Amino acid sequence: MTFTETCNKLFDDCVAAYHVTDDIDAPVANPYSAGSPEHTLWEKNLIDARQWHMEDIIRDPAIDPVAALELKRRIDRSNQERTDMVEEIDELFRRKYAGVAVLPDATINTETPAWAIDRLSILALKIYHMAAEVARTDASAEHIARCRGKLDILMQQREDLSGAIDTLLDDIAAGRKYMKVYKQMKMYNDADTNPVLYGAK
């Protein structure tokens, strides 16, 4: 099984586990050992699943404005957790390939492995929810046909992205590519770099 085959199965399992309750506050057991890469990938996808549904909830036109503000703050925290976890996954790759002899003509990729895996995690959610739209019995035939076409594209995207990630990892392992871990350095969450926050002190 390739690395991305493992990821895709794990992400699909996590998405299904979340939807047992479909509740952003419900606990979801992680079946993998703490400290393992699989445990981290599961937690990453679980963050994505919860945030997906928070984004749905906040778009409710009848939502209470105070509740919406609280939820927006929660989404902001979730985004920071997601970024931190992506960087954690990249650190795992950096340590794994630290001993690789980089070839003289090696190049850097446009994105790190973990940010590509982040997109793979989101794709698992898109596929799950688009498949749910295709399975609806209360929607028009036109809606279902449109969603079936979109689902086909999403499945092709996952196949293409999976192949690209596996190729990237092979290239890093062989020294044909090298990676760096750049911290996102988000400024709006930092009380020292967001002028609205440090101006309020």
Disulfide bonds with the S-S distance in Angstrom:
none
